[in-house]
Amino acid sequence: MAFVTTTDLIPLIPELILLGAAFVVLLLDLFAPGSQRTTLAVTTIVGFVIALVAEIQLLDSGATGFYGTIVADGFSILFESLYLVIGILTVLLSLHYLDDHGIGFGEYYVLLITAVVGMMFMTSSLELLVIFIGLEIMSISSYILVGIRRRVPESNEAALKYLLLGAFSTGFLLYGISLLYGATGSIRIPEIVVALQEPGALNNPLAIIGVALIIIAMGFKVAVVPFHMWTPDVYSGAPTPVTAFLSAAAKAAGFAMFVRVLLTGIPLEAELWKDLFWAIAVLTMTVGNVMALMQNSVKRMLAYSSVAHAGYIMVAVVVGTPAALSSVIFYSCAYAVMGTGAFGILTVRHFGKTPDSYDDLAGYARYKPCLAFLMSVFMLSLIGLPLTGGFIGKLQIFQAALEEGWVWLTVIGLLNSALSVYYYLRVVVCLYMREGSVPDGAVLEVAESPGFALTGLVGAASVVVYLGVFPQTLLELAASSVSTLF
């Protein structure tokens, strides 16, 4: 019998396409170093688009491979499509930024592709070791992307912190997997579920400690309190397009792994786990919002606010019903787009520098009215105001919590959401209601914004508004994808 058959490769077609695109980009950079970097960016986008088409073709196929360890179900296809869309947006936001900051490394696009491939392996696998391998592919690529500005000390520091803390969390994950294997005799999620449903199985110390260690490792990846401390330093030190990519795609991949392994895989119905997740959700929302209030850097504010948004998603994790898990998927998609857009605005030069502080955004509407309007759309969506994807996402989460009787958790979530209004609207006030002063010797840049970046930002804002006005399609896809997990 053949070890690998053609059928085994069917669910991996999008990943294989991306690996082929990475190979082509690497060859272009190696043998045509003088070619326009636009060629590398366009080639990368084409690879993402072809992989996205292949991903859509797998919908409803029910394809599995490698003895059932890789699946192309509705859940994995929806999340993998999200990673590919965020990859396209990241490339669009990167081209001008790389030129402005002298980052002339063609391997930037290769690392971006391999990071997405790792996320896709994480999401489509039913075996813990394959999930670990996908996580490491994503993580190693991300470490290098964070530190790719080799001559910038902040970037080097961010990469080192990310590497050390990431390796530490990986140790927790591996120890958790080994203990679960000792308790159940398997590393395949379906078999682990069957073993843990046996009477008294969850009283086994190996199983309890193994699950706890996996929760710690995944808590680091999605940046929930108290495993969030790396987030502001890494996000502020990384190149801004990389920050957008990590806050959107990497966080979505972390929650996809969280749902696959812990919520629909390992049974966590015990009251102890509910109380733990409740505390994590409350702390994550509150700490993220309070720390965001104290920031003068918009980039660090968005970093802490991403922690708060992880807390909102954790509310749905606490509830754990199919409706709540569906809201996890919808909110992950909505936040990924609006977060990428918000960070993307910070990649465009203004008066010769990329904006960072609130003062840098003062009077932005006068000189770059289109970007100011787009930034306002992203801020309003992050608040969760009607007619935006953020509103529908929060509505779905809090509605699912109320239906299951989590009243106080919903109240705390709403209060935290109200608290975020201050620092998000502060950005809008700076854009429209404060006069910015032109620095001495600065070039007055009333010129058009970079075309690639503007295309990505307009596309992201359009998706945010579309999800707020016509959310039904994504809601149905999310509900359908959750049903494939049970």
N, C-alpha and C positions, 0 to 999 in steps of 0.2 A: 504494500500500500504506500502511495506517495506521501511523503512527509508534508509537503506543501502542494496544494492543488490550485488551479485557476480560480475555483470557487472561493478559496480562502482569501484571495486578494481583492475580491469584489468590494467588501466594505472598506478597504484601504485605498481605493482608487483616488479619492481626493488627496490623501496624504502622499501617495506616489507622484501625483501631478505636481504637488508643491516641492517635493524633493527634486524632481526633474527641473523645475523652475529655478531652484537654488543652485543646481549644477550649472545651468545655462548662465545665470548671473555671475557665478564665480568664474566661468570661462571668459565671459565678456570683460570682466574686470582684469583678468590675468593677461589675456592676449590683446586687448585693446585698451590699455590704460589711458590713452589720450582721448578716448571717446567721451562724448557728453554724458554726464551723470544722469541726465534725463533718460537716456537709453536704459540704464539700470533700473531706474524707478518705473518706467513704462513696462519693462519686462516683468518686474515683480508684480505690478498691478495685473498684467495679463495672466500671470500664473494664478493669482488669487481669484480672478474672475472665472477662469476655466475650472478651477477646483470648486468654486461655488456652484457652477452649472452642474458639475458631476455630483456634488452633494445633493442638490435638488432632485436629480435623477434617481437617487437612491431612496427617496421618500416612498414609504409604503412597500419597499422591496422585501423587508424582513431579512436582509442579508446578514449572515454570520460567517465567521472565519476562525481558523486556528482552534478547532475543537470548542467553539462557543466562547472563546475568551475575548473576541472582538465582535461587536454588534453594530449594525446601522439601524437603530430604532429611531422613533420620532424624537426622543429626548436628545440623543447625541447629534442628530442631523440639525436640529434647531440651534443648539449651542455652537456647533462647529460652523454653521452658517454665520452666526454672530461673530465668531473669531475672524472669519474671512472678511466680513464687512469692516470690522475695526482695523484689520490689517491694511485694507485698501485706504481707509481714511488716514491711517498713520503714515503711509507712504506719501499721500497727497500733502500732508502737513510737514513732511520731513525735507523735501527737496530744497526749498529755499532756506530752511533752517541750517541744513548741512553746509550750504554754500556760504551763508552769512557767518558761520562760526568755524569755517575752515576744517570741517570734518570730512576729509576726502577719502574715506575708507569705503570701498565697494562692498566689503564684507558686512557692512551695516545692514544691507537688504537681505543678505544670506542669513544673518542672525535673526532678523525679524521673521523670515519664513520658517526657520527651524523652531523658533519659539512657538509659532502657531501650530506647527506639526506636533510638538510636545503636548500642547493643550488638547489637540484632537485625539491623541492617544489616551490621555487622561480621561476624556469624556466618553469614549466609545468602548472602553475595556471593562470586562467583568472579572478581572483577576487583579489582585492587589499588587503583585509584582510588576505587571505591565503598567498599572496606574503609576507606580513609583518610577518606572523608567520614563514614562511620559512627563511626569513632574520634573525629573532631573533634566531632561532635554530642554524643557521650558525654562527651568531655573538657571541652568548654565548659560544659555543664550541671553537671558535677562541680565545676569551679573555682568556680562561683557558689554551689553548695550548701555547699562547704567554708567560704566566707566570708560566709554569709548572716547570721551574728551580727555585724552591722556595727559594733557598739559594743564588741566584745570584741577587744583587740589580738592575742591568740593566734590567733583565727580569721582575722583579716586577714593576719597573718604566714603562716599555713598556706596560705591561698589564693594569696598572692603567690608563695610557694615552689613550690607545685604548678603555677601558671601558667607561671612562668619555666622550670622544669625540664621541664614537659610540652611547651612550645613547642620547647625544645632537642631533645627526643627526636623530636618531629614532623619537625624538619629532617632528622634522620638517616633517618627513614622515607622521606621524599620523595626524598632523594638516592639511597637504595637502590633505590627504585622506578624512578627515572630511569636509573640505571646498568643495572638489569635490562632495562629497555626497550631500552637501547642494545645490550645483549648478545644479546637474543632477538627484538627487534622486536615485542613484545607486552606488554600488561599484564594479560592474562587468564591465570589460573593454569593451566588445561589446556594452553594453547598454550606457556606458559613451560616446563612440564614436558616437553613434546615436544621443544622446542628444546634444553633442557639435557641431554637424554638422547642427543643426537647425539655421536658420538665426538669427544673433545677439547673439548667445550663448557665443561666445568668447569675447564679450564685457562685460560679467558679471564679476564684480570684484572678486566674490567668485571663479570663474573658473580660472581667471588669477593668483590670489594669490595662489590658490591650486596647480596649475601646477608649479609655481615658487618654492614653498616649496618642492615639490617632486623632482624637478631638483636639489635643494640644497642637499637633502638627498642622492640622487643617485650620485651626484658629490663627496660626501665624500666616498662612497663605492668604486668608481673606481679611487679615488685619483687624481682628476683634480684640477688645480689651480683655486681658492685660498683655496680649501678644502683638500690640500695634506699634510699639515704640520705634521700630525701624522706619515706619511709613513716612513721617515728615522729612527726615534726613535724606532718605533715598529719593523721594519724589522731588525734593528741592534741589538735590545735587545732580540728578540725572538730566540729560538733554530733554527739553520740554516735550518733544514728540514721543520720546520713550516713556516719560511720565504719563502722558495720555494713554499710551498703549498698556502700561502696567495697571493703571487705575480702572481701565475698562475691560480689556480682554483677560488679563491675568486674574483679576478679581472675579470675573464671571466664571472662569475656568475653576477657580477655587470653590465657588459655590456649587458648580456642577458636580465636582468631585464630592463635596459635602452631601449633596442630595443623593447621589448614586450610592455612596458607601454607607453613610450613617442613617439616612432617613428612610430610604426604601430598601436598603440592604440589611444592615445590622439593626435588629429591633431595639428601639430605645423608649419603650412605652413607660418604663418605670418612673415613678414620681421623682426620684432622685435626679434623673437626667433632665426632666422638665424644669425642675427648680434651678439646675445648673444653667441651662440655656436661658431661662428667664433672667437670671442675674447677669449673664453675659450680654444679653440684648439691652438691658437697661443701662449697664455700665458703658457699653459701647456707644449707644446713642448719646448719653449725657456727656461723657468725657470728650467724645469727638466734637460735639457742638460747643462745649465750654472752651475747649482749647482753640477752636476755630475763631471764636469771638476775640481772642487775645492776640491774634496774628496781625502784623502789618504787611506781611508779604502775601500777595494774592495766591501765589503758588503753594505756600505752606497752608494757607487757609483752605484751599481746595483739597490739600492732602488730608488735613484733619476732618474736613467735611466728608471725605470718602470713607473715613472710619465711622462717622455718624450714619452714613447710608448703609454700611455693613450692619449696623445695629438695627435699622429698619427691616432689613432682610431677615435678621435673626428673629424678629418678632414672628414672621411666618414660619421659621424653623421651629420655634417653640410650639406653635399651633399644630403643625405636622400633618394636617388633613390634605387630601388631594387638592382642594381649592386653595389652600395656603401654599402648597408646593407650586401650583400653577402661577400664583402671584410672585413667587421667587423668580420664576423664569421671566415673567413679564417685566418685573422691576429690574432684573439684571440687564435685560435688553435695553430698556429705557435709560437706565443710568449709564450704561456703556456708551450710548450715543451722545447723551448730553454732557457727560464727563469728558469725553474725547473732544467735543466741541469747545467746552470751556477752557481746557488746557490749550487747545489749538489756537485760540485767539492770542494766547501769550507767546506764540511762536513768531508773530509778525512784528517786525521792527517798527518802532515809533520814535522819531527824533534820534535815529541812529542806534537805538538799543531795544532789546526785547523787554517789554514791561514786566515788572515784578511786584512793586509795591502799589498800594492804592493811589499814591501820588502820581505814579507813572501813567495811570489811567485817567487822571483828571483832564477834562476837556477833550477826551478821545472822540466824542461825537462830532466835534467841530472839524477835525482833520480826517477822521476815518468813520464817517456816519454808518456805512454798511456794516463794518465790523462791530461798532458800538451796538447797533440794533441786534445783530446775531448774538453778541455776548448777553444782551438783555434777555433774549429768548431762552438761552441756556440757564441764566440765573433764575428766571421765573419758573422754569421747569424743575430746577434743583430744589426750589422752595416747595413746589407741589401745587402751583396755582392751576385753576381750570384751564382747559384747552391745551394742555401740555401732557406729554407722556408721564412726567413725574407725578402729576395729580392722579391719573388713572392707576399708576403703580401703587401709590400710597393708599388710595381708596380700596384697592383689591386686598392689600395686606391687612389694613385695619378692619375691613369688613369681615374677612376670614377670622380674625381674632375675636371680634365681637360675637360672631355666630357660635363660637366655641366657649363663650363665657369669660374670655380674658379681658375683662373691663379695665382693670387698673393698668395692665400692660398697654392697652390701647390709649388710655388717658396720658400715660407717660410718653408714649410715642407722639401723640398730638402736641403735647407741651414742648417736646424737643423740636418738633417740626416748626412750631411757632417761634422758638428761640432762634432757629436758623434764618428767620426772615431778616434779622438785623444785619448779619454780615453779608448775606447775598444782596440785599437792597443797597447796602453800602457801596457795592461795586457799581450798581446802576446810578446811584447818586453821583459818584465820582465821574462816571461817563458823561452825564448830561447836565449836572447842576454845579459843577466846579470848573473854574477856569484853569487850564493848565498853562504853565509858563514854559516858554521855549528856552532850553538850555543854551548858554553861550556857545557859539560856534556850531550849533546843531543844524543839520539840513532840514528844512521844512518839507516834510514828506506828505504832501497832499496827493501824491501819485497813486495810481491804482495798486491795490494789494496784489501779492503774488497769485498768479492765476490758478496754479495747482491747489494752493491752500484755500483760496476763496471757493473753489469748486467743492472741496471737502467740507468746508464749514457750512456752505449753503445746503449741501446735501444732508449734513447732520441736523441742522435746524429744521429742515423740511420733514425729516423723519420724526423729530421730537413733536412737531405740531400735528403731523399725521396720526401719531399714536395717541395724542390727546383728543383728536376729533373723531377718528375712525379706529378705535382700538380693537374692534371685534375680531378682526382677522387674526391678530397676534394672540388675543385671549383664547380663541378657539384652538390655535396651534399649540399653545402652552398646555391647555387642558388635555388635548389629544396626546401630547408627548408624555405627560405625567401618567396617563392611563397605560402607557406601554411599560411602565416601571413596575406595576403591580401584577 
